[in-house]
Amino acid sequence: MNLNAHHPILDIQENVVFASNGNVACCYKVGLPEIYSLSETDFEALHGMWFQGLKSLPTGTVVHKQDWYRQASYDTACMPSTFFLQKATRDYFQGRSHLAHQSYLFFVLPLSHNPGRMVNPFRKQEKAIYRKLDHQVSGFREAVHDSVAFINNSGRIRLEALDGTAILQLGQSYFNGFQTEVDTDLVLDRNGIRAGEGWLELLAITNEKCFGGTVQTSKVNPRFTSDSFTFHQGFVDGLGLDLSADHMVNHIVFMDDRHRWRKILDKRVEELKKSIRFGSQNAVVLKKVQQVLDNLNSDEGLRMVRGHFNVLVWDRDPQSLQMACSKIKAVCKELDITPYIPKGENRKHYYLNSFFAHAPNLSGEDCYVTDLKHALCLWPNVTNYHSDAEGVLFNDRQFNIPVKKDVWDTDKKRIKARNFAIFAPTGEGKSFLANNILRQYFEEGVRLVIIDLGGSYTKFATLYPQDHVVLRYEEGKNLGINPFYIQGEADLTPERLEDLMVFLRELMHGDEPPSKRKEVALKKVLLHYYSKVRSGHSLTSLYKFVAERKDRILEVLGLLEEDFSPYVFLHILSEYVEGGLYGFLFNSGGDGSFKIEDKRLIIFELDEVRDNKEVLSVMLKLIKTAVQRTIWSNRSERGVILFDEFAKQLKFNNVLESVEFYYQAIRKQNGAIGIILQSINQLPDNGTAASILENTQVIYSLRNQKGYDDLAKRLKLSAHDVNQLRSLQNSFSGKQKYTEIFLKIGKESNVFRLEVPPEAYAAYLTDGTENALIMQLHKELGCMEKAIKAFVKQHLKQK
């Protein structure tokens, strides 16, 4: 048969196919949830959605779900390669093998009415048949439209109409034996199905006897389930992405008339009753048939269908083809299903009529009889991980190929607050993960501010020598940030005055709740100071100004001493001026904030002061001032502020309140806040912490052998979220080394992997002998990129 002369498709209008044999089909691409993202309850809900969406289709409609699984090599051409680590990542994952999945759904109106089984599917109907199409097709399309609208409104599945080009490509690929490099001949004979250099084989479920036990919407996933929790997968997922071979799953459902089946079953019951004395088997069959009839009579929602299920697999190597068939049989055995392997004419018949326009040619002898709910259990309902158009690069859990997740969500489709938190015990890779996230943010043009108590980001930052600055606290020295410095009167805006008031209030009153009267008094003092002192502004200057006027400032400003006591002011701030215990912190007449204005990667290293409550608190206030003055001045620029080793900062209430300010202020900016904790219990159980968690809608968690109960309780995680957490497994041996990460974006969650090229691994190291060696190479070579390349060549390539 020359397909060019006898093409199976006569015409395509939008997504409606008019087949040469007289059938009409509406064609859709199916968007499915990610593999591993669904719980047992989710699978039940999906099953219920499909049933409600399809049960009202007209009698005679043929619904054909077709899932293509193709072996592919990952193409990194679309990945960026501007920076050193971007290029290393692109080269590392180029060509990685995986299984690509695409699902299609066809609604077929059978108008060919071919009698019998063995018919020529390419036989053209007489032109007269198309005279009937107008009114029949319009009613059919309306019914399909209603079904599709219901499914799409569910929010779980997305059906998109296929265009004519995509439909023709499907037909071309199908009848070309899935060959992509060349056009070839398809040979169907008693010895098998051949396409070019490849061979095709088929296994099918064609009658009720194939099912040994009951079917269900999902089953236990043995790979991730343990004694303490149960992880679920779809009932036929073993025939999907877990089957590492080029294959296709076809499930064809014929929507039958329940009244017709009631008559057939009534007649069958009558016949069996008459022959019940002639064999015990008749009594068993009678019981089963009577049960089906009773269900049909009592349940008005029951929709009787006939179904044909087959798996088509192809390969160039006959031995590999047989291995794939053996895997299919093994999966079927686990499901208590006995597949039928057709040979000769039957194999050709099933192959040709598994093309959607030919599906109505399958007869009753090719189908099992059941109800729609039973049939829908055999539908694959998950697909590959979804990769967003932009975002942070991780790896999927199935094939370790790159997958991009949009954790910024500019359009706020999934989250309203893009703040994030990372939870993991010591040694599980918190800083490694944070380095990976922040590095990608930076290379996308996001400005980063890292408040670090552990020195975990200097090496990664050194890769960008012109774009970063590291401000370290050293004993007895200041950061060079003067919050009181202004270049002119134009700088003294109401917002700036408000910030300075908050700064002074926190210095003076610490944990004491703010008083509106005292805040207004402080602002009056500040305005008076700036109106009289025209230059050299600093905390010391302000202190001297109040000291010189302490006896008359209340009278001049009309203040009560209970609202502003100059003596209390001078007493408390004496610690922070020259001669005071912490005078060095503010010993800066100018302002060094300008050093960070043009930097996109700013790191404040406060390791030396991590255990000093007073100094740490003041340093965080100074940092907040610098951030407000420089980084948040441009609201169109994206920015991220990260608090690493956050638990050590949270020992002090005033620090928590200071951080809460960032969470409140970030709403007005195009930015996000990130915190890193070993345990969520390190975050106090109070209103301030609750506010922070409420505004944190992107959650990362690494493996925790102590469990996840507290995390689940305070973050209100679902049962499946917890099961995903419990299933986390790392692999630090073999060719593909990775860490597994639980990632929850709004309500969506799944487990991802973090596998990086050797160059990125070297850049993210934060301690140990390997890190020390890299730093020594950097010292010798004067370039971090060269140091990493030398380290990888000398050490990592040998492993």
Secondary structure, DSSP 8 states (H G I E B T S, - for coil): --TTTS-SEEEEETTEEEETTS-EEEEEEEE--BTT---HHHHHHHHHHHHHHHTTS-TT-EEEEEEEEEEEE---TTS--SSHHHHHHHHHHTT-EEEEEEEEEEEEE--S---SS---TT----GGGGGGHHHHHHHHHHHHHHHHHHHHHTSS-EEEE--HHHHHHHHHHHHTTT--SS---EEEETTEEEETTEEEEEEEE-SGGGB-S---SEEE-TTT--SS---EEETTGGGTTTS-SSEEEEEEEEE--HHHHHHHHHHHHHHHHHTGGG-HHHHHHHHHHHHHHHHHHH-TT--EEEEEEEEEEEESSHHHHHHHHHHHHHHHHHTTB--B---HHHHHHHHHTTSGGGGGG--GGG-EEEEHHHHHTTS---BS----SSSEEEE-TTT--EEEE-SS-TT-SS-S--EEEEE--TTS-HHHHHHHHHHHHHHTT-EEEEEESS--SHHHHHTSTTTEEEEE--TT---S--TT--SSGGG--HHHHHHHHHHHHHHHHTTS---HHHHHHHHHHHHHHHHH--S--SHHHHHHHHHHTTTTHHHHHT--TTT--HHHHHHHHGGGSTTSTTGGGG--SS-TTHHHHT-SEEEEE-GGGTT-HHHHHHHHHHHHHHHHHHGGG-TTS-EEEEETTHHHHTTSHHHHHHHHHHHHHGGGTTEEEEEEES-GGGS-SSHHHHHHHHTEEEEEE---TT-SHHHHHHHT--HHHHHHHHT---B-SSSS-BEEEEEEETTEEEEEEE---HHHHHHH--SHHHHHHHHHHHHHHS-HHHHHHHHHHHTGGG-
